[in-house]
């Protein structure tokens, strides 16, 4: 498909004439978009997804608008293509004539595939946000909130045994479609058909541990046999590039190991977590049909798939119940960033990337409201220093035994003299050791008190359970520790809780699954 970028045509005269019928009432969303934002998605922004020569493509900019309207009205591809043909408001927004028949519904899925395949998935949001900035509906240095939700992968959940068998089956299906003659010559296809004709999870697996071990070994042996045939010198080299074959190779490497038995034979066996080790969850493939999906968890929920992070403005105050519903007092909360990861990526790993995306769009907030999964003590300092953002978030509580008990001397009971490198305990004793170090990749300061001071102390039971040493404290570097202490102190106040209530609306945005329900423009 080729693309010759062209400006969007103005609404045809016969279509524009019906604009008058909306006099005195609010026009439909597509009409408002065209009137207020004009050519929202320019074709030239999508040039990278198309070739210079070939069959001319339907306007990608207008397809982007169709996709947005499709999400607003919760339409299928067929229904969206039909709307382009028979809805006057859609024709007005797209600049189509009354008799224009639009396009086949399959064009929409092809467009989405091209956009995602060429890394242009953020273009539409970038252009929309830029247009909203020009309209004064979004501005920097305001307030924003971020939350995440789970996205299930469109695959069945498989255990490791089912995964191994289904990986072999998927590779066989791909090879049978791509090179049927080669497959018939390389393998005894009739002998393999009985075991891999139906999906592995469609029949009952053996309950006996011995039989399951044997079946796992059989799947592994078949997989290695298939890969040996694919990578043979006389096999077409492009067979190894098939996605299903590459998925099989990776799944076998993650779940199987070739060992030598007592007789010197090489035996394929499934990896054992204790004996052979397994890759971490963030690397482990969960389905041959979606090699990017991963298992993840959040609170009591465990799922296989992805995680979606949505950031929106939250400057608007709660609506007044007595206010006129037809006259909005302030712009609504609008989405300014959308990020997705596999489900294994923790929220804290996304805080900085989200800030960089907001900086790229020129929409860094002054206050960023997030839940306790997004911050860390280091991010409290780094966000303020690098971007001027104050993270408004509940920090995780001190987990020391003294803090959990609520009656002992936790870290806040001690006084730190950062300049003198000393810490004073509630009884007036000073520390004897101040040792900066790195623990699990994190810079800390380990402070120790003399055992001769701590052991005979009359309040030792409230301070430490150590029997041979004195009290030990672990501090972060000064800027980080002071920011953490301040945040923990503030979050216990009524004023902070009232302020943090702004984040509560993030759940409703997540629940709508990026479905835009309305768009506000000044009259």
PENOR-V307593 format. One line per field, one symbol per residue. phi: phi as a letter, one per 30 degrees, with the letter a starting at -180 (. if undefined). A space follows every 10 residues. Layout:
phi = ???
This chain:
phi = .cbcebdddd ededdddded dcdibdddee ddedddcidd cdeddceddb ddbkdecded dddddedddd ddchcddddd dddddbcddd dddcicddcd dibdeddddd dddddddcic dcdddedddd dddddidbbd icbbbbbbbc bdddbddbdd dddddddddd ddddddddbd ddddddbddd dddddbdced dcbddddddd dddddddddd dddddddddd cdecdedddd ddeddddded ddddcbbccc dddiddbdbd dceddcibdd edcddcadca dcdbdbbbhc cbbclbbccc cbdbdddedd dcddddbdda eddbdcabbb bdddddeddc ddeddddddd dibdddbbcb ddddcbddde ddddddbicc dcadddddcd eddddibccd dddccccddc hbbcdecjdc dcbbbdabbh icdbbccbcd ddddddddce ddcacdccbc dbbccceeed dddddddddd dccddddddd dededddddd ddhiddcabc bdd
